[in-house]
Amino acid sequence: MTGPEEARKGVSTAIREVADAMAYHGIWDEPEPPADAWHSSQPFFADTMTFPQWLRYVLLGRLEDLLALDASMPEYCEVAPMAEEYARVHGLVLTSLIDALQHLDRLVTRSR
């Protein structure tokens, strides 16, 4: 396996790790956002979706689409700090999710 193939496999594994961590923390089963929620100009769709909705349906969904299309990953990914803020604001301990997102952030950014 070549470097880029290994990187893409790593991103795919990291996506599963994030999904597993979301399920572990009980935030995977957020309902799918309504169609109009996708029309947001705010970072993380903060005005139309919860962070778990954005994470599951926007970020993970788009990364999976990019992998399926063998398209380039985003230049830069730094989602873990948003998860830290979400946990702080909501009084949650999301350690495994934050760890998984830090791993995903590093892999996506390096996979370019």
Sequence and secondary structure as in RCSB ss.txt:
>XXXX:A:sequence
MTGPEEARKGVSTAIREVADAMAYHGIWDEPEPPADAWHSSQPFFADTMTFPQWLRYVLLGRLEDLLALDASMPE
YCEVAPMAEEYARVHGLVLTSLIDALQHLDRLVTRSR
>XXXX:A:secstr
  HHHHHHHHHHHHHHHHHHHHHHTT TT     GGGG   SGGGTTTS HHHIIIIIIIHHHHHHHHTT    S
    HHHHHHHHHHHT   HHHHHHHHHHHHHHHHT 
